Amino acid sequence: MRNPVPKPKYRLSLPLSVLAAVLLAGGVTLLALWCQPNSFRALLSGFLRQPLLIVLNALPAGLLILAAACLLRNVFFGAALVNLAVGALSIANRVKIEVRDEPVFPRDLALLKEVGSALGSYDIRYPIPQILVVVLVTAALLALGVFIGCKPFPAKRLRGWAGSLLGFAAGLVVLTGLIFTVYASKDLYQSFQVRNAEYVPSVFNDLGFPYAFCHHFTTYLVDRPEGFRRTEAEGWETGDRTGLGKDVSVVMVMNEAFSDLTDEALFSYHGENDPLPNLHALREDPHALSGRVVVPGFAGGTANTEFDVLTGMQTTALSASTSSAMRVVNRNLDSLFRVFGNDGYETSFYHPGDNWFYNRENVYRWLGAEETLFIGDMESPEYKGRWVTDDYAASLIEAAFEQAEGPLFHFTTTIQNHMSYTADKYGPDYEFPPTGIPGLSAEVETLLSVYVEGLRDADAMLGRLWRYFAAQEKPVVLVYWGDHLPYLGDNQLGYRQLGIDVFPGPEGQENLAAYQTPYVIWANDAAAEALDWDRAAEALDLPETISACFLGAAVLELTGRGEESPWFAFLNELRRELPVVQKTICQTADGSVIGELTAQQQSLLQKWRRWSYYKLQYKEIP
């Protein structure tokens, strides 16, 4: 019986097959790079200045083509399969960056449900030309495979399926080895020149999506701390109690890019045009505590600050490579939600963004929030430009408070003042009040005026909530702070023109100014009376500046729950000793940076890291 599939008319020898694989790898890689949202010409120009990036981007496609060619016994069929897969990932990366300013990471491949939710709930503009080109090139490669094949491998033992599988496995093994060695190298990754090392989408664009994607196979890990013993950590998890605190509702609001940047001397805002009148007034309230929190990242990393505040763990300490704490969470964790929930509180988390972003839908369930509300669940959301307004978010908080039958613990992360701060952020005809600062470039004037407009709305949200809760007879504590400083252009362009030093600095010489945002904790009259405010506030021993990971523990202590959880009790002990811990920098309550830690301080930090690791990896919470 004749084979119904015709054999190719032409067959390439082994050397020509390898040469074809190399050339096809270059073509597949170029197409993947062309699909990205950045300038293709600028990208190639950067590659010519740093030619090693050419190899690092093309090598994965080349090895995958060789592996697929062995399996399918045809280099063009193998290239078609690889082109389709790489092209699809590249287009997905473009869409994700354009929609939410975040690239595709390897771990996203495991979140198929969340991806499906995103496709159905977000107004996505698909790059049709790029999709068509990827499909057409794939079809062309398949057609070539029909007419051009590969000669059998010279060694007869390798001509059957055993040889095909062996070649396929060899290609994957080599690629896997490179991913865990060359591509995993943090030093190599950071050695290349990029426009802004702190802005991940920009890094992906500058280094090339294939290389950056492969590098992140080994990121978002949790390092095992030196000296960790599971039995020892289990012993720390004793003594949980409930019912110690006062039944005072707690509302925590983390406002996108909220800062007091406009208090800098260069700005001439005052009186009626002050963008932050409510923050300034609330700081003077007798029932308010205010200061600064040191957050995990500069100009980004919203979810990391959420994680630090809610869990008391620290994103920057999870591993040498992890830059997204939410991506390492895959189990139930202790958090503020659980402590308040165990005391009979209703608990909720609201965010006017998509539930799939940072896998928040699952993460907040693992953190113990009883209710979550995302943009897809919100009725008639109000927009200012492309983002939901802070005023609308405030109305949701008020509704949650009114609907709660008992005390409420609520956490909202806003989104309105999310970057980018371009002239069309709020629509083509929106007019922004000028900054009044002479000598700024047109780009920086736009960045600042647009950002400050969002800052006004963020402060108005604070004022609305302040007035609303002040009028309530039920006791409530309001906590309000910023997740990170705003992104004001590549290489801190806006900050440089303002003369503000917020360059994060190299490891070991971190500039804390790059990570500080304002916070305020305020109690209405009923809460102040219930808590005996003056006594409780003084007992907190809060210095001017604390790390964000200590903010939640301080709130628990303020409401009388400082001893309900051994974990959070330990955090308050650590806060009093080292209120600021940022990577390798530690600071005491008087603001002094510690040159060398004492034995006790080292012991506390080691216990913190080991206990965090136990919670992330082992602790079972029903």
C-alpha positions as CSV (number, residue, x, y, z in Angstrom):
1,M,0.0,0.0,0.0
2,R,1.4,3.4,-1.0
3,N,2.0,6.1,1.6
4,P,-0.8,8.7,1.1
5,V,1.6,11.5,2.2
6,P,4.0,12.4,-0.6
7,K,7.6,12.6,0.2
8,P,9.3,16.0,-0.2
9,K,10.8,16.5,-3.7
10,Y,14.0,18.0,-2.2
11,R,15.9,16.9,0.8
12,L,18.6,18.8,2.7
13,S,21.7,17.2,3.9
14,L,22.5,17.4,7.6
15,P,24.9,20.5,7.3
16,L,22.3,22.3,5.2
17,S,19.5,21.4,7.7
18,V,21.5,22.8,10.5
19,L,22.2,26.0,8.4
20,A,18.5,26.3,7.6
21,A,17.7,25.9,11.3
22,V,20.1,28.8,12.2
23,L,18.7,31.1,9.5
24,L,15.1,30.2,10.4
25,A,15.9,30.8,14.1
26,G,17.0,34.3,13.1
27,G,13.8,34.9,11.1
28,V,11.5,33.6,13.9
29,T,13.4,35.8,16.4
30,L,13.2,38.9,14.3
31,L,9.4,38.4,13.8
32,A,8.9,37.9,17.6
33,L,10.8,41.2,18.2
34,W,8.9,43.0,15.5
35,C,5.7,42.1,17.2
36,Q,6.7,44.0,20.3
37,P,5.2,47.5,21.1
38,N,8.6,49.3,21.0
39,S,10.4,50.7,18.0
40,F,11.8,47.8,16.0
41,R,14.5,50.0,14.4
42,A,15.6,51.3,17.8
43,L,15.7,47.8,19.2
44,L,17.9,46.6,16.4
45,S,20.1,49.6,16.9
46,G,20.5,48.7,20.5
47,F,21.4,45.1,19.6
48,L,24.1,46.3,17.2
49,R,25.7,48.1,20.2
50,Q,25.3,45.0,22.3
51,P,25.7,42.1,19.9
52,L,25.5,39.4,22.6
53,L,21.8,40.2,22.8
54,I,21.4,38.9,19.3
55,V,22.7,35.5,20.3
56,L,20.7,35.4,23.5
57,N,17.5,36.2,21.8
58,A,17.9,33.8,18.8
59,L,19.4,30.8,20.6
60,P,16.2,29.6,22.3
61,A,14.3,29.6,18.9
62,G,17.3,27.8,17.3
63,L,17.4,25.0,19.8
64,L,13.6,24.6,19.7
65,I,13.7,24.4,15.9
66,L,16.4,21.7,16.0
67,A,14.5,19.8,18.6
68,A,11.2,20.0,16.7
69,A,13.0,19.2,13.4
70,C,14.3,16.0,15.0
71,L,10.9,15.0,16.2
72,L,9.0,15.9,12.9
73,R,12.0,14.9,10.7
74,N,11.6,18.2,8.8
75,V,13.3,21.5,9.7
76,F,10.6,23.6,8.1
77,F,7.8,21.8,10.0
78,G,9.8,22.4,13.2
79,A,10.3,26.0,12.4
80,A,6.5,26.4,11.7
81,L,5.7,25.0,15.1
82,V,8.2,27.2,16.9
83,N,7.2,30.3,15.0
84,L,3.6,29.8,15.9
85,A,4.4,29.3,19.6
86,V,7.0,32.1,19.9
87,G,4.8,34.4,17.9
88,A,1.8,33.8,20.1
89,L,3.8,34.5,23.2
90,S,5.3,37.6,21.7
91,I,1.8,38.9,20.7
92,A,0.5,38.1,24.2
93,N,3.4,40.1,25.7
94,R,2.6,43.1,23.5
95,V,-1.1,42.9,24.5
96,K,-0.3,42.6,28.2
97,I,2.1,45.5,28.1
98,E,-0.3,47.7,26.3
99,V,-3.2,46.8,28.6
100,R,-1.5,46.8,32.0
101,D,2.1,47.9,31.6
102,E,3.4,44.4,32.5
103,P,5.1,41.8,30.3
104,V,4.3,38.1,30.1
105,F,6.3,35.9,32.5
106,P,6.8,32.2,32.3
107,R,4.6,31.7,35.4
108,D,1.7,33.3,33.5
109,L,1.5,30.1,31.5
110,A,0.1,28.3,34.5
111,L,-2.7,30.9,34.9
112,L,-4.9,29.8,32.0
113,K,-8.1,30.6,33.9
114,E,-7.0,34.1,34.6
115,V,-5.9,34.7,31.0
116,G,-9.3,33.5,29.8
117,S,-11.0,35.9,32.3
118,A,-8.8,38.8,31.0
119,L,-9.8,38.0,27.4
120,G,-13.4,38.2,28.2
121,S,-13.5,41.2,30.5
122,Y,-11.0,43.7,29.2
123,D,-11.3,45.9,26.1
124,I,-8.3,44.5,24.3
125,R,-7.1,45.9,21.0
126,Y,-5.5,43.0,19.3
127,P,-2.5,43.7,16.9
128,I,-4.2,42.3,13.8
129,P,-1.3,43.0,11.4
130,Q,1.2,41.1,13.7
131,I,-1.2,38.2,14.1
132,L,-1.7,37.9,10.4
133,V,2.0,38.0,9.7
134,V,2.7,35.3,12.3
135,V,-0.1,33.1,10.8
136,L,1.1,33.7,7.2
137,V,4.7,32.9,8.0
138,T,3.7,29.7,9.8
139,A,1.7,28.7,6.7
140,A,4.6,29.5,4.4
141,L,6.9,27.3,6.5
142,L,4.5,24.4,6.5
143,A,4.2,24.7,2.7
144,L,8.0,24.7,2.4
145,G,8.1,21.6,4.5
146,V,5.8,19.8,2.1
147,F,8.3,20.3,-0.7
148,I,11.7,20.4,1.1
149,G,12.6,17.7,3.7
150,C,15.7,16.5,5.4
151,K,17.9,13.5,4.5
152,P,18.0,10.7,7.0
153,F,20.5,11.0,9.7
154,P,23.9,9.4,8.7
155,A,23.9,7.0,11.6
156,K,21.4,4.2,10.8
157,R,20.7,3.6,14.5
158,L,19.3,7.2,14.8
159,R,17.0,7.1,11.7
160,G,14.0,5.7,13.5
161,W,11.7,7.2,16.1
162,A,14.2,6.5,18.8
163,G,16.7,8.8,17.1
164,S,13.9,11.4,16.6
165,L,13.0,11.4,20.3
166,L,16.6,11.4,21.3
167,G,17.3,14.5,19.1
168,F,14.2,16.2,20.4
169,A,15.1,15.5,24.0
170,A,18.7,16.6,23.5
171,G,17.5,20.0,22.2
172,L,15.3,20.5,25.2
173,V,18.0,19.4,27.6
174,V,20.5,21.9,26.2
175,L,18.0,24.7,26.3
176,T,16.9,23.8,29.8
177,G,20.6,23.8,30.9
178,L,21.1,27.2,29.4
179,I,18.0,28.6,31.0
180,F,19.3,27.6,34.5
181,T,22.8,28.8,33.9
182,V,23.4,31.5,31.2
183,Y,19.8,32.9,31.1
184,A,19.5,32.7,34.9
185,S,22.5,34.9,35.4
186,K,21.4,38.1,37.2
187,D,24.9,39.6,36.6
188,L,24.6,39.1,32.9
189,Y,21.0,40.3,32.7
190,Q,21.9,43.5,34.6
191,S,25.1,44.1,32.6
192,F,23.3,45.3,29.5
193,Q,22.4,48.9,29.1
194,V,18.7,49.7,29.3
195,R,16.7,52.9,29.4
196,N,15.2,52.2,32.9
197,A,16.2,49.2,34.9
198,E,13.4,49.8,37.4
199,Y,10.6,49.6,34.7
200,V,10.2,46.0,33.8
201,P,8.3,46.5,30.4
202,S,11.1,48.8,29.3
203,V,13.7,46.2,30.2
204,F,11.8,43.5,28.2
205,N,11.7,45.9,25.2
206,D,15.4,46.8,25.4
207,L,16.8,43.4,26.0
208,G,14.4,41.6,23.7
209,F,11.4,39.5,24.7
210,P,12.9,36.0,24.1
211,Y,15.9,36.7,26.3
212,A,13.9,38.5,29.0
213,F,11.3,35.7,29.0
214,C,13.9,33.0,29.4
215,H,15.6,34.9,32.2
216,H,12.4,35.0,34.2
217,F,12.1,31.2,34.3
218,T,14.4,31.4,37.3
219,T,12.8,34.4,39.0
220,Y,9.9,34.6,41.4
221,L,11.5,31.9,43.5
222,V,11.7,31.7,47.3
223,D,15.2,31.1,48.7
224,R,15.7,28.8,51.6
225,P,17.3,31.0,54.4
226,E,20.6,29.8,55.8
227,G,20.0,27.8,59.0
228,F,16.3,27.2,58.4
229,R,14.9,24.3,60.4
230,R,11.2,23.4,59.9
231,T,10.7,22.1,63.4
232,E,12.1,25.3,64.9
233,A,9.8,27.5,62.8
234,E,6.8,25.3,63.7
235,G,7.6,26.0,67.4
236,W,7.1,29.8,66.7
237,E,3.6,29.2,65.5
238,T,2.0,28.8,69.0
239,G,-0.1,31.1,71.1
240,D,-2.7,32.4,68.6
241,R,-5.6,34.1,70.5
242,T,-8.8,36.0,69.6
243,G,-11.0,38.6,71.2
244,L,-8.3,40.8,72.6
245,G,-9.0,43.8,70.5
246,K,-11.6,46.6,70.3
247,D,-14.4,46.2,67.8
248,V,-13.3,49.2,65.7
249,S,-13.7,49.0,61.9
250,V,-10.4,49.4,60.0
251,V,-10.4,50.8,56.5
252,M,-7.0,50.7,54.7
253,V,-6.6,52.5,51.4
254,M,-3.4,52.2,49.3
255,N,-3.6,54.9,46.7
256,E,-1.8,54.5,43.4
257,A,1.4,56.5,43.2
258,F,0.3,58.7,46.1
259,S,3.1,61.0,47.4
260,D,3.7,64.4,48.8
261,L,6.1,65.3,45.9
262,T,4.5,68.7,45.5
263,D,5.7,69.7,49.0
264,E,9.2,70.1,47.4
265,A,10.5,73.6,47.5
266,L,10.4,74.0,43.7
267,F,6.6,73.8,43.6
268,S,4.8,77.0,44.5
269,Y,1.5,75.4,45.4
270,H,-0.2,76.9,48.4
271,G,-3.6,77.9,49.7
272,E,-6.4,77.2,47.1
273,N,-4.1,75.5,44.6
274,D,-2.5,73.1,47.1
275,P,-2.9,69.6,45.6
276,L,-2.8,68.0,49.1
277,P,-5.0,70.2,51.4
278,N,-6.6,67.2,53.1
279,L,-3.4,65.3,53.8
280,H,-1.9,68.4,55.3
281,A,-4.9,69.1,57.4
282,L,-5.4,65.5,58.5
283,R,-1.8,65.3,59.7
284,E,-2.6,68.0,62.3
285,D,-5.7,66.2,63.6
286,P,-5.3,65.2,67.3
287,H,-6.5,61.7,66.4
288,A,-4.0,61.2,63.6
289,L,-0.5,59.6,63.3
290,S,1.5,60.3,60.2
291,G,4.9,59.6,58.7
292,R,6.5,57.7,55.9
293,V,6.5,54.1,54.8
294,V,9.4,52.6,52.9
295,V,7.9,50.5,50.1
296,P,9.5,47.6,48.2
297,G,10.0,49.3,44.8
298,F,10.6,52.5,43.0
299,A,8.0,53.8,40.6
300,G,6.2,50.4,40.4
301,G,5.4,47.2,42.2
302,T,1.9,48.0,43.6
303,A,1.1,44.4,44.5
304,N,4.4,44.1,46.3
305,T,3.4,46.8,48.7
306,E,0.1,45.1,49.2
307,F,1.8,41.9,50.1
308,D,4.3,43.5,52.5
309,V,1.6,45.5,54.4
310,L,-0.9,42.6,54.6
311,T,1.5,39.7,55.5
312,G,4.4,41.4,57.3
313,M,6.8,39.5,55.0
314,Q,9.0,41.5,52.7
315,T,9.1,41.1,48.9
316,T,12.8,42.1,48.6
317,A,13.8,39.4,51.0
318,L,12.1,36.4,49.4
319,S,15.0,35.6,47.1
320,A,17.8,37.1,45.2
321,S,15.7,37.3,42.0
322,T,12.1,37.7,43.0
323,S,10.5,41.0,42.1
324,S,6.8,40.1,42.4
325,A,5.7,38.6,45.7
326,M,2.2,37.9,44.5
327,R,3.7,35.4,41.9
328,V,5.2,33.2,44.6
329,V,2.0,32.8,46.6
330,N,0.2,29.5,46.0
331,R,-1.2,28.6,49.4
332,N,-3.1,30.0,52.4
333,L,-1.1,32.6,54.3
334,D,-1.5,34.5,57.5
335,S,-2.5,38.1,56.9
336,L,-4.4,41.0,58.4
337,F,-7.6,39.5,56.9
338,R,-7.2,36.4,59.0
339,V,-6.5,38.2,62.3
340,F,-9.5,40.5,61.9
341,G,-11.6,37.7,60.5
342,N,-10.9,35.4,63.5
343,D,-12.3,38.2,65.7
344,G,-15.6,38.1,63.8
345,Y,-14.9,41.0,61.4
346,E,-16.3,41.1,57.9
347,T,-13.2,41.3,55.6
348,S,-13.0,42.6,52.0
349,F,-10.6,43.7,49.3
350,Y,-11.6,46.0,46.4
351,H,-9.5,47.0,43.4
352,P,-10.9,48.6,40.2
353,G,-8.7,46.5,38.0
354,D,-8.8,43.0,36.6
355,N,-8.9,40.1,38.9
356,W,-6.3,38.2,36.8
357,F,-3.6,40.9,37.2
358,Y,-0.9,39.6,39.6
359,N,-3.3,36.7,40.1
360,R,-5.1,38.8,42.7
361,E,-8.3,36.7,42.4
362,N,-6.5,33.7,43.9
363,V,-4.0,35.5,46.1
364,Y,-6.6,37.4,48.1
365,R,-8.5,34.1,48.6
366,W,-5.3,32.6,50.0
367,L,-4.8,35.7,52.2
368,G,-8.3,35.1,53.7
369,A,-10.4,37.9,52.3
370,E,-14.0,36.9,52.5
371,E,-15.1,39.2,49.7
372,T,-13.2,40.5,46.7
373,L,-14.5,43.1,44.2
374,F,-12.8,43.8,40.9
375,I,-13.7,45.9,37.9
376,G,-15.7,43.1,36.4
377,D,-18.0,43.0,39.4
378,M,-18.5,46.7,39.8
379,E,-21.7,48.3,38.8
380,S,-21.5,51.4,36.5
381,P,-17.9,52.3,37.3
382,E,-16.9,55.9,36.7
383,Y,-13.9,56.6,34.6
384,K,-11.5,59.6,34.2
385,G,-9.7,58.7,31.0
386,R,-9.0,55.0,30.9
387,W,-8.9,54.4,34.7
388,V,-11.6,54.1,37.3
389,T,-11.8,57.3,39.5
390,D,-10.7,57.5,43.1
391,D,-14.0,59.2,43.8
392,Y,-15.9,56.1,42.6
393,A,-13.6,53.9,44.7
394,A,-14.4,56.0,47.8
395,S,-18.1,55.5,47.1
396,L,-17.6,51.7,47.1
397,I,-15.8,51.9,50.5
398,E,-18.6,53.9,52.0
399,A,-21.1,51.4,50.7
400,A,-19.1,48.5,52.2
401,F,-19.1,50.2,55.5
402,E,-22.8,50.9,55.5
403,Q,-23.6,47.3,54.5
404,A,-21.4,45.7,57.1
405,E,-23.5,44.2,59.9
406,G,-20.6,44.2,62.4
407,P,-17.0,45.6,62.5
408,L,-15.3,45.7,59.1
409,F,-11.8,45.2,57.9
410,H,-11.5,46.6,54.4
411,F,-8.5,47.1,52.0
412,T,-8.8,49.0,48.8
413,T,-6.0,49.5,46.2
414,T,-6.9,52.4,43.8
415,I,-5.9,52.8,40.2
416,Q,-6.7,56.2,38.8
417,N,-3.3,57.8,39.1
418,H,-1.6,54.9,37.4
419,M,1.0,55.8,34.8
420,S,1.5,56.7,32.1
421,Y,1.3,60.5,32.6
422,T,0.8,61.5,29.0
423,A,-1.2,64.5,27.8
424,D,-4.0,62.2,26.6
425,K,-4.4,60.4,29.9
426,Y,-7.8,61.9,30.6
427,G,-8.9,62.5,27.1
428,P,-7.6,64.6,24.1
429,D,-9.2,67.9,25.3
430,Y,-8.4,67.7,29.0
431,E,-6.5,70.8,30.3
432,F,-4.0,70.4,33.1
433,P,-3.0,73.3,35.3
434,P,0.7,74.1,34.7
435,T,3.2,73.3,37.4
436,G,4.6,76.9,37.4
437,I,8.2,75.6,37.6
438,P,10.4,77.4,35.1
439,G,13.0,75.6,33.0
440,L,11.3,72.2,32.7
441,S,11.3,70.4,29.4
442,A,8.0,70.0,27.6
443,E,8.1,66.3,28.4
444,V,8.6,66.8,32.1
445,E,6.0,69.6,32.3
446,T,3.5,67.2,30.9
447,L,4.5,64.3,33.2
448,L,4.2,66.4,36.3
449,S,1.1,68.3,35.4
450,V,-0.7,65.1,34.5
451,Y,0.5,63.3,37.7
452,V,-0.4,66.2,39.9
453,E,-3.9,66.2,38.5
454,G,-4.3,62.6,39.7
455,L,-2.7,63.6,43.0
456,R,-5.4,66.2,43.5
457,D,-8.1,63.5,43.0
458,A,-6.3,61.2,45.4
459,D,-6.2,63.8,48.1
460,A,-9.9,64.6,47.4
461,M,-10.6,60.9,48.0
462,L,-8.8,61.1,51.4
463,G,-10.8,64.2,52.3
464,R,-14.1,62.5,51.3
465,L,-13.4,59.5,53.4
466,W,-12.2,61.7,56.3
467,R,-15.4,63.7,56.3
468,Y,-17.6,60.6,55.8
469,F,-16.1,58.6,58.7
470,A,-16.0,61.7,60.9
471,A,-19.8,61.8,60.7
472,Q,-20.2,58.2,61.7
473,E,-21.3,57.1,65.1
474,K,-19.6,53.7,64.6
475,P,-15.9,53.6,65.5
476,V,-13.5,53.4,62.5
477,V,-9.8,53.8,61.9
478,L,-8.7,55.0,58.4
479,V,-5.2,54.2,57.1
480,Y,-4.1,55.9,53.9
481,W,-0.8,55.7,52.1
482,G,1.0,55.4,48.7
483,D,2.2,52.3,47.1
484,H,5.3,53.8,45.4
485,L,6.6,57.1,44.0
486,P,5.4,58.0,40.5
487,Y,7.3,57.1,37.3
488,L,8.4,60.4,35.8
489,G,10.3,59.4,32.6
490,D,13.2,57.2,31.7
491,N,16.3,57.4,34.0
492,Q,14.3,59.5,36.5
493,L,14.1,62.4,34.0
494,G,11.4,64.3,35.9
495,Y,13.2,63.9,39.2
496,R,16.5,65.0,37.7
497,Q,15.0,68.2,36.3
498,L,13.4,68.9,39.7
499,G,16.8,68.3,41.4
500,I,15.4,65.5,43.6
501,D,17.7,62.5,44.3
502,V,15.6,59.4,44.1
503,F,18.0,57.2,42.2
504,P,17.6,53.8,44.0
505,G,21.3,53.2,44.1
506,P,23.3,49.9,43.8
507,E,22.8,47.0,46.2
508,G,24.3,47.9,49.6
509,Q,23.9,51.6,48.9
510,E,20.2,51.9,48.5
511,N,18.8,55.4,48.6
512,L,15.8,55.2,50.9
513,A,14.4,58.4,49.5
514,A,13.5,56.4,46.3
515,Y,11.1,54.2,48.3
516,Q,9.3,56.6,50.7
517,T,5.7,57.6,50.5
518,P,3.5,59.3,53.1
519,Y,1.0,57.5,55.4
520,V,-1.6,58.7,57.8
521,I,-3.6,56.7,60.4
522,W,-6.7,58.5,61.7
523,A,-9.5,57.6,64.1
524,N,-12.9,59.1,64.2
525,D,-14.2,60.3,67.6
526,A,-15.9,57.0,68.4
527,A,-12.8,55.0,67.6
528,A,-10.5,57.4,69.5
529,E,-12.7,57.0,72.6
530,A,-12.9,53.2,72.2
531,L,-9.1,52.9,71.8
532,D,-8.1,55.5,74.4
533,W,-6.3,57.2,71.5
534,D,-3.6,59.1,73.3
535,R,-2.5,56.1,75.3
536,A,-2.7,53.7,72.4
537,A,-0.9,56.0,70.0
538,E,1.9,56.7,72.4
539,A,2.3,53.0,73.2
540,L,2.9,52.3,69.5
541,D,6.3,54.0,69.6
542,L,6.0,54.8,65.9
543,P,9.0,56.7,64.5
544,E,8.8,59.0,61.5
545,T,9.7,56.2,59.0
546,I,8.9,52.5,59.0
547,S,9.0,49.8,56.4
548,A,5.7,49.0,54.8
549,C,5.9,45.4,56.1
550,F,5.4,46.8,59.7
551,L,2.4,49.0,58.9
552,G,-0.2,46.3,59.2
553,A,1.3,45.0,62.5
554,A,1.2,48.5,63.9
555,V,-2.5,48.8,63.0
556,L,-3.2,45.5,64.8
557,E,-1.4,46.7,67.9
558,L,-3.3,50.0,67.8
559,T,-6.6,48.2,67.9
560,G,-5.5,46.0,70.8
561,R,-4.6,43.0,68.7
562,G,-0.9,43.1,69.1
563,E,-0.7,39.9,70.9
564,E,-3.4,37.9,69.1
565,S,-0.9,36.5,66.5
566,P,2.6,35.5,67.5
567,W,3.8,36.4,64.0
568,F,2.5,40.0,64.1
569,A,3.6,40.3,67.8
570,F,7.1,39.5,66.6
571,L,6.9,42.0,63.8
572,N,6.1,44.8,66.3
573,E,9.0,43.7,68.4
574,L,11.3,43.8,65.3
575,R,9.8,47.2,64.3
576,R,10.9,48.7,67.6
577,E,14.4,47.5,67.1
578,L,14.7,48.1,63.3
579,P,11.8,50.1,62.0
580,V,13.3,50.3,58.5
581,V,14.7,47.3,56.8
582,Q,15.3,47.8,53.0
583,K,17.4,45.1,51.3
584,T,20.8,45.6,53.0
585,I,20.0,48.9,54.7
586,C,18.7,49.0,58.3
587,Q,17.6,52.1,60.1
588,T,16.9,52.8,63.8
589,A,14.0,54.8,65.2
590,D,16.0,58.0,65.3
591,G,16.7,57.7,61.5
592,S,20.3,56.6,61.8
593,V,21.5,54.0,59.3
594,I,23.2,51.1,61.0
595,G,26.7,50.3,59.9
596,E,26.9,47.0,61.7
597,L,24.1,45.0,63.2
598,T,24.3,43.8,66.8
599,A,24.0,40.1,67.6
600,Q,20.4,40.6,68.7
601,Q,19.5,42.5,65.6
602,Q,21.0,39.8,63.4
603,S,19.1,37.2,65.3
604,L,15.8,39.0,64.8
605,L,16.3,39.4,61.1
606,Q,17.3,35.7,60.7
607,K,14.2,34.7,62.6
608,W,12.1,36.9,60.4
609,R,13.4,35.4,57.2
610,R,13.2,31.8,58.4
611,W,9.7,32.3,59.7
612,S,8.6,34.0,56.4
613,Y,10.0,31.0,54.5
614,Y,8.1,28.6,56.7
615,K,4.8,30.4,56.1
616,L,5.3,30.5,52.4
617,Q,6.4,26.9,52.0
618,Y,5.0,24.8,54.8
619,K,2.4,26.3,57.2
620,E,-1.0,24.7,56.6
621,I,-4.0,27.0,57.1
622,P,-7.4,25.3,56.6
